[in-house]
Amino acid sequence: MTQNIYDNDAFFTAYGQLPRSVGGLDSAPEWPALRAMLPQLQGKQVLDLGCGYGWFCRWALDAGAARVLGVDVSEKMLAQARAMGERAAVSYARLDMEQLALPPASYDLVYSSLAFHYIERFDALLAAIRHGLKPGGKLVFSIEHPIFMAPRQPGWLTDAQGRKSWPVDSYQQQGTRVSDWLAPGVVKQHRTLGTTLNLLIQAGFQIEHVEEWGPTDEQLTQQPALAEERERPMLLLIGCGLG
């Protein structure tokens, strides 16, 4: 079973203070790039894996989706999603993605934001998603970039001239990585970029767009703190389709 760190009280409280938790999609700097990868949602059936507070679920409904299902392993996250506004065409369910099983050809879009890097059996998850997508369906997701997932502690190093570097630790060694992020002992699954893309191909997906996300000039002007994201990619965005 996936580690349910989001139901840890300390983690959940700290997570609730992040800008993207307070301001939603528009406070996530990668959102414009992710949004550009999405298909038209009018009348579509949408599944959000790792839905958290349900920000994307509500956005998808406003964008014209007919039905949206948001799933998460965390009871606290789902309770927050429901508390932020019940919508008749949006439903939420508790589910461990490691055990995902979907009705065949049920969804036009499967979306996930920053959740797949917690999954150990990514191949099994992709098989389940493919089974649940309709012909012509889309998978759009973001994960932590593998370079970001494999830092040598304590992360950023600064030399005498103030230049930052992000030393990488055993990038080719794939598997479990444990870090202290918002709370001690957060378990994530490191896969190389090549492994991630090849698993998608092997599962039968057609890769349509890959973006090693970095801030635009306009975003840097508005949020100078994002400058460090140009030193190494923090996020990987991928869009796929089925023939």
KEKE-3310 file (N, C-alpha, C; in steps of 0.2 Angstrom, whole numbers, plus 5000, padded with zeros to 4 digits):
npx = (5004:5002:5012:5003:5006:4999:4989:4995:4996:5005:5011:5000:4995:5006:5007:4995:4998:5006:5008:5001:4991:4984:4980:4976:4975:4980:4990:5000:5014:5017:5005:4999:5007:5003:4989:4989:4991:4980:4965:4950:4937:4923:4908:4915:4921:4930:4945:4953:4968:4975:4969:4969:4965:4955:4955:4958:4947:4936:4939:4939:4926:4920:4926:4918:4917:4907:4906:4916:4928:4937:4950:4959:4972:4971:4961:4960:4963:4953:4942:4944:4943:4929:4924:4927:4917:4903:4899:4887:4891:4903:4912:4920:4932:4940:4955:4969:4981:4990:4982:4973:4959:4949:4934:4932:4936:4931:4934:4938:4948:4962:4970:4983:4992:5007:5008:5011:5024:5024:5021:5025:5023:5023:5021:5010:5000:5000:4995:4982:4976:4977:4968:4956:4954:4945:4945:4956:4957:4966:4980:4987:4999:5009:5025:5037:5053:5065:5079:5077:5072:5083:5093:5109:5110:5113:5104:5103:5119:5131:5143:5159:5157:5144:5137:5124:5123:5116:5119:5119:5113:5117:5109:5106:5102:5088:5072:5066:5066:5069:5064:5065:5052:5041:5037:5046:5053:5046:5041:5046:5046:5060:5063:5072:5072:5072:5067:5054:5048:5049:5041:5029:5028:5028:5017:5007:5005:5005:5017:5014:5018:5032:5038:5051:5049:5051:5052:5044:5050:5041:5035:5046:5049:5038:5039:5053:5059:5058:5068:5078:5073:5077:5090:5090:5078:5063:5051:5042:5032:5020:5011:5000:4992:4980:4978)
npy = (4994:5011:5024:5033:5047:5059:5059:5061:5071:5082:5083:5086:5098:5106:5105:5111:5125:5128:5138:5133:5125:5135:5144:5137:5130:5141:5146:5137:5136:5128:5126:5133:5127:5114:5115:5118:5106:5099:5091:5096:5098:5097:5089:5077:5063:5062:5058:5061:5057:5055:5067:5076:5092:5093:5103:5103:5094:5102:5113:5106:5102:5115:5118:5111:5097:5082:5073:5070:5061:5061:5054:5048:5043:5048:5052:5064:5073:5071:5074:5088:5092:5089:5098:5110:5113:5105:5097:5092:5084:5080:5068:5060:5048:5036:5029:5018:5020:5010:4999:5001:4999:5000:5002:4996:5006:5019:5032:5049:5057:5055:5062:5068:5076:5078:5065:5052:5049:5043:5030:5013:5002:5007:5002:4993:5002:5011:5001:4999:5012:5013:5003:5008:5020:5027:5024:5035:5042:5052:5054:5064:5071:5076:5075:5074:5079:5067:5071:5080:5071:5064:5070:5074:5074:5090:5094:5109:5116:5129:5139:5148:5159:5161:5154:5142:5124:5108:5093:5077:5061:5045:5043:5033:5023:5015:5016:5016:5031:5041:5055:5071:5080:5092:5083:5071:5056:5054:5044:5041:5036:5033:5035:5034:5046:5040:5027:5031:5036:5025:5015:5020:5019:5006:5002:5005:5018:5033:5045:5062:5075:5081:5089:5097:5105:5123:5140:5154:5169:5179:5174:5173:5187:5190:5182:5181:5171:5159:5158:5148:5137:5136:5131:5118:5105:5104:5098:5087:5086:5077:5072:5061:5050:5038:5028)
npz = (5000:4996:5005:5017:5020:5020:5029:5040:5054:5056:5044:5036:5041:5038:5024:5021:5021:5010:4996:4984:4990:4997:4987:4976:4959:4951:4959:4957:4949:4938:4932:4920:4910:4911:4909:4896:4890:4890:4884:4875:4887:4886:4890:4894:4902:4917:4926:4941:4948:4964:4970:4980:4987:4978:4968:4954:4950:4952:4943:4931:4930:4929:4916:4908:4909:4910:4920:4935:4944:4958:4966:4981:4992:5005:5019:5025:5015:5006:5014:5015:5002:5000:5009:5003:4994:4988:4973:4961:4950:4953:4961:4975:4981:4992:4988:4985:4974:4970:4970:4959:4950:4936:4927:4910:4897:4901:4904:4897:4900:4910:4924:4933:4947:4953:4960:4956:4958:4971:4969:4968:4960:4945:4932:4934:4937:4926:4917:4922:4920:4906:4903:4908:4900:4887:4869:4860:4872:4885:4894:4906:4916:4930:4938:4951:4945:4940:4942:4952:4962:4966:4975:4983:4999:5008:4998:4989:4986:4989:4982:4986:4978:4978:4970:4965:4966:4962:4968:4962:4968:4965:4953:4944:4951:4955:4963:4980:4989:5003:5011:5021:5020:5024:5034:5043:5035:5022:5009:4993:4976:4965:4948:4933:4920:4907:4911:4915:4903:4895:4901:4899:4885:4884:4890:4880:4877:4868:4867:4868:4873:4882:4895:4904:4916:4918:4925:4916:4908:4912:4923:4932:4933:4941:4952:4959:4967:4960:4952:4955:4950:4937:4938:4939:4934:4942:4941:4930:4916:4907:4893:4886:4874:4868:4854)
capx = (5000:5006:5012:4998:5009:4995:4985:4999:4994:5010:5012:4994:4995:5012:5005:4990:5001:5009:5004:4996:4986:4980:4978:4974:4979:4983:4996:5005:5018:5017:4998:4998:5010:4999:4983:4990:4992:4974:4961:4944:4933:4916:4905:4920:4922:4937:4947:4959:4971:4978:4965:4970:4959:4950:4956:4957:4941:4931:4941:4937:4918:4919:4928:4913:4916:4901:4907:4923:4929:4943:4952:4965:4972:4971:4955:4960:4963:4946:4937:4945:4940:4922:4922:4928:4911:4901:4896:4883:4894:4910:4912:4927:4933:4947:4958:4976:4983:4994:4977:4968:4955:4944:4929:4935:4934:4926:4936:4941:4955:4965:4974:4987:4997:5012:5006:5014:5031:5024:5019:5030:5022:5021:5019:5003:4996:4998:4990:4975:4974:4975:4962:4950:4953:4942:4949:4957:4958:4972:4983:4991:5001:5015:5028:5044:5058:5070:5084:5075:5071:5089:5098:5113:5109:5106:5101:5107:5126:5133:5151:5161:5155:5136:5133:5121:5123:5111:5123:5114:5116:5116:5104:5104:5099:5081:5068:5063:5070:5066:5066:5061:5049:5036:5038:5051:5051:5042:5043:5045:5049:5064:5064:5075:5068:5071:5062:5047:5045:5049:5035:5023:5027:5027:5010:5003:5003:5008:5019:5013:5022:5036:5041:5055:5046:5055:5048:5045:5053:5036:5034:5052:5048:5032:5041:5060:5061:5057:5075:5082:5070:5081:5096:5088:5071:5060:5045:5042:5025:5020:5005:5000:4986:4978:4976)
capy = (5000:5018:5027:5038:5053:5065:5059:5063:5078:5087:5084:5089:5105:5110:5105:5116:5131:5129:5142:5129:5123:5141:5148:5132:5129:5147:5147:5132:5139:5124:5125:5135:5122:5108:5116:5118:5099:5096:5091:5100:5093:5097:5082:5072:5059:5064:5055:5064:5052:5059:5073:5081:5096:5094:5109:5101:5092:5108:5116:5102:5103:5122:5118:5108:5090:5079:5069:5070:5057:5062:5049:5050:5038:5052:5054:5071:5077:5070:5078:5095:5093:5090:5104:5116:5114:5099:5098:5086:5080:5079:5064:5058:5041:5034:5023:5017:5019:5004:4994:5004:4995:5004:4999:4997:5012:5023:5039:5052:5060:5053:5068:5067:5081:5076:5059:5046:5048:5039:5024:5008:4998:5011:4998:4991:5008:5012:4996:5000:5018:5012:4999:5013:5025:5026:5025:5042:5045:5056:5054:5070:5071:5079:5071:5077:5077:5062:5074:5083:5066:5060:5074:5072:5079:5093:5097:5114:5118:5136:5139:5154:5165:5161:5150:5136:5118:5102:5087:5071:5055:5038:5044:5027:5018:5017:5013:5020:5036:5043:5062:5074:5086:5094:5079:5066:5049:5054:5039:5042:5031:5036:5032:5039:5049:5035:5022:5033:5036:5018:5012:5023:5016:4998:5001:5007:5025:5037:5051:5068:5081:5080:5096:5097:5112:5129:5146:5158:5175:5183:5171:5176:5194:5191:5178:5180:5165:5154:5157:5142:5131:5136:5128:5111:5105:5101:5095:5083:5086:5072:5071:5055:5048:5032:5028)
capz = (5000:4996:5011:5017:5024:5020:5035:5046:5056:5055:5037:5033:5043:5034:5017:5020:5021:5004:4991:4980:4994:4999:4981:4971:4953:4949:4963:4955:4943:4932:4930:4913:4905:4911:4906:4888:4887:4891:4878:4877:4891:4886:4890:4895:4909:4919:4933:4944:4953:4969:4969:4985:4989:4973:4964:4947:4949:4951:4937:4925:4929:4926:4909:4904:4910:4912:4927:4937:4950:4961:4971:4985:4998:5011:5021:5027:5009:5003:5018:5013:4995:5000:5013:4999:4990:4985:4966:4960:4945:4956:4967:4978:4983:4994:4984:4985:4967:4969:4969:4955:4945:4933:4922:4904:4892:4905:4905:4892:4903:4917:4926:4940:4948:4959:4964:4953:4961:4977:4967:4967:4954:4940:4927:4935:4937:4919:4914:4924:4917:4899:4903:4910:4895:4880:4863:4859:4878:4886:4901:4907:4923:4933:4944:4953:4940:4943:4945:4959:4966:4968:4977:4988:5005:5010:4992:4986:4988:4987:4983:4989:4974:4979:4964:4968:4962:4964:4967:4962:4972:4962:4949:4940:4956:4955:4969:4986:4992:5009:5012:5026:5017:5028:5040:5042:5033:5017:5005:4986:4971:4960:4942:4928:4915:4902:4913:4915:4896:4892:4904:4896:4879:4884:4892:4874:4876:4863:4871:4864:4875:4888:4897:4910:4917:4921:4925:4911:4910:4915:4930:4936:4935:4946:4957:4958:4970:4956:4948:4956:4946:4931:4939:4938:4933:4948:4939:4924:4914:4902:4890:4882:4871:4865:4847)
cpx = (5004:5006:5007:5001:5004:4990:4989:4998:4999:5011:5006:4994:5000:5010:4999:4992:5005:5005:4999:4990:4981:4976:4975:4978:4982:4989:5001:5008:5018:5010:4997:5001:5006:4992:4983:4990:4985:4969:4954:4940:4926:4912:4909:4919:4929:4938:4953:4962:4976:4975:4967:4964:4954:4950:4954:4950:4936:4933:4938:4929:4917:4921:4923:4913:4910:4901:4914:4923:4936:4945:4959:4966:4971:4964:4955:4960:4956:4941:4938:4942:4932:4920:4923:4922:4909:4898:4893:4887:4901:4909:4919:4927:4940:4949:4966:4977:4987:4989:4972:4965:4949:4940:4932:4932:4929:4928:4939:4948:4956:4970:4977:4992:5001:5010:5009:5021:5030:5022:5025:5029:5019:5018:5012:4998:4994:4994:4983:4972:4972:4969:4955:4949:4949:4947:4950:4958:4965:4974:4988:4993:5008:5018:5034:5049:5063:5076:5083:5074:5077:5095:5103:5112:5114:5103:5106:5114:5127:5140:5152:5159:5147:5133:5131:5122:5118:5115:5118:5117:5113:5109:5101:5101:5092:5077:5067:5068:5066:5069:5062:5058:5042:5035:5043:5048:5046:5045:5041:5048:5053:5064:5067:5070:5066:5066:5055:5044:5044:5043:5029:5022:5025:5020:5005:5001:5007:5010:5018:5017:5026:5039:5045:5054:5051:5051:5049:5048:5047:5035:5040:5051:5043:5035:5048:5062:5061:5064:5078:5079:5073:5088:5096:5081:5068:5054:5045:5034:5025:5012:5005:4993:4986:4976:4969)
cpy = (5006:5021:5033:5044:5059:5065:5060:5070:5083:5088:5088:5096:5109:5110:5110:5123:5133:5134:5139:5126:5129:5143:5143:5132:5135:5149:5142:5134:5135:5123:5127:5130:5116:5109:5116:5111:5096:5096:5095:5095:5093:5090:5076:5069:5060:5060:5058:5059:5056:5066:5079:5085:5097:5100:5108:5098:5097:5112:5112:5102:5110:5122:5114:5100:5088:5076:5069:5066:5059:5057:5051:5045:5042:5054:5061:5075:5077:5074:5086:5096:5094:5096:5111:5117:5107:5101:5092:5082:5079:5074:5062:5051:5040:5028:5023:5016:5013:4998:4996:4999:4999:5000:5000:5003:5016:5031:5042:5055:5057:5059:5066:5073:5079:5071:5053:5044:5044:5032:5019:5005:5003:5008:4996:4997:5010:5008:4997:5006:5017:5008:5003:5018:5023:5027:5032:5046:5048:5054:5060:5070:5074:5075:5075:5074:5072:5065:5077:5077:5062:5065:5071:5077:5084:5096:5103:5115:5125:5136:5146:5160:5165:5158:5143:5130:5112:5096:5081:5065:5049:5039:5037:5021:5019:5013:5018:5025:5039:5050:5065:5081:5087:5090:5074:5059:5049:5049:5040:5036:5034:5032:5036:5041:5044:5029:5024:5033:5029:5014:5014:5020:5009:4997:5003:5014:5029:5044:5057:5074:5079:5087:5095:5105:5117:5135:5150:5165:5180:5180:5173:5183:5195:5187:5176:5174:5159:5153:5151:5136:5131:5133:5121:5110:5101:5097:5092:5083:5081:5072:5065:5054:5041:5032:5026)
cpz = (5000:5003:5011:5022:5024:5026:5041:5048:5055:5048:5034:5035:5039:5027:5016:5020:5015:5000:4987:4984:4996:4992:4975:4964:4950:4953:4962:4949:4937:4929:4922:4908:4905:4908:4899:4885:4887:4885:4880:4881:4891:4885:4891:4902:4911:4926:4935:4949:4957:4969:4974:4987:4984:4968:4957:4946:4948:4945:4931:4924:4926:4918:4905:4904:4912:4919:4928:4943:4952:4967:4975:4990:5005:5013:5022:5020:5006:5007:5016:5007:4996:5004:5008:4994:4986:4978:4964:4955:4947:4961:4969:4981:4986:4991:4984:4977:4965:4968:4964:4950:4942:4928:4915:4900:4896:4905:4898:4894:4909:4918:4932:4941:4954:4963:4962:4956:4968:4975:4965:4961:4948:4934:4928:4935:4930:4915:4916:4921:4910:4899:4904:4905:4889:4875:4862:4866:4879:4893:4901:4915:4924:4938:4946:4948:4943:4945:4951:4964:4969:4970:4982:4994:5006:5004:4989:4990:4986:4988:4986:4985:4974:4974:4967:4963:4966:4963:4967:4965:4968:4958:4946:4945:4958:4961:4974:4988:4998:5011:5018:5022:5020:5034:5038:5039:5027:5011:4998:4982:4966:4954:4937:4923:4909:4904:4913:4908:4893:4895:4901:4889:4879:4886:4886:4874:4871:4866:4866:4866:4881:4889:4904:4912:4921:4921:4918:4913:4914:4922:4935:4938:4941:4953:4957:4961:4966:4952:4949:4952:4939:4932:4938:4938:4940:4946:4931:4922:4908:4900:4885:4879:4869:4858:4846)
residu = (MET:THR:GLN:ASN:ILE:TYR:ASP:ASN:ASP:ALA:PHE:PHE:THR:ALA:TYR:GLY:GLN:LEU:PRO:ARG:SER:VAL:GLY:GLY:LEU:ASP:SER:ALA:PRO:GLU:TRP:PRO:ALA:LEU:ARG:ALA:MET:LEU:PRO:GLN:LEU:GLN:GLY:LYS:GLN:VAL:LEU:ASP:LEU:GLY:CYS:GLY:TYR:GLY:TRP:PHE:CYS:ARG:TRP:ALA:LEU:ASP:ALA:GLY:ALA:ALA:ARG:VAL:LEU:GLY:VAL:ASP:VAL:SER:GLU:LYS:MET:LEU:ALA:GLN:ALA:ARG:ALA:MET:GLY:GLU:ARG:ALA:ALA:VAL:SER:TYR:ALA:ARG:LEU:ASP:MET:GLU:GLN:LEU:ALA:LEU:PRO:PRO:ALA:SER:TYR:ASP:LEU:VAL:TYR:SER:SER:LEU:ALA:PHE:HIS:TYR:ILE:GLU:ARG:PHE:ASP:ALA:LEU:LEU:ALA:ALA:ILE:ARG:HIS:GLY:LEU:LYS:PRO:GLY:GLY:LYS:LEU:VAL:PHE:SER:ILE:GLU:HIS:PRO:ILE:PHE:MET:ALA:PRO:ARG:GLN:PRO:GLY:TRP:LEU:THR:ASP:ALA:GLN:GLY:ARG:LYS:SER:TRP:PRO:VAL:ASP:SER:TYR:GLN:GLN:GLN:GLY:THR:ARG:VAL:SER:ASP:TRP:LEU:ALA:PRO:GLY:VAL:VAL:LYS:GLN:HIS:ARG:THR:LEU:GLY:THR:THR:LEU:ASN:LEU:LEU:ILE:GLN:ALA:GLY:PHE:GLN:ILE:GLU:HIS:VAL:GLU:GLU:TRP:GLY:PRO:THR:ASP:GLU:GLN:LEU:THR:GLN:GLN:PRO:ALA:LEU:ALA:GLU:GLU:ARG:GLU:ARG:PRO:MET:LEU:LEU:LEU:ILE:GLY:CYS:GLY:LEU:GLY)
# end
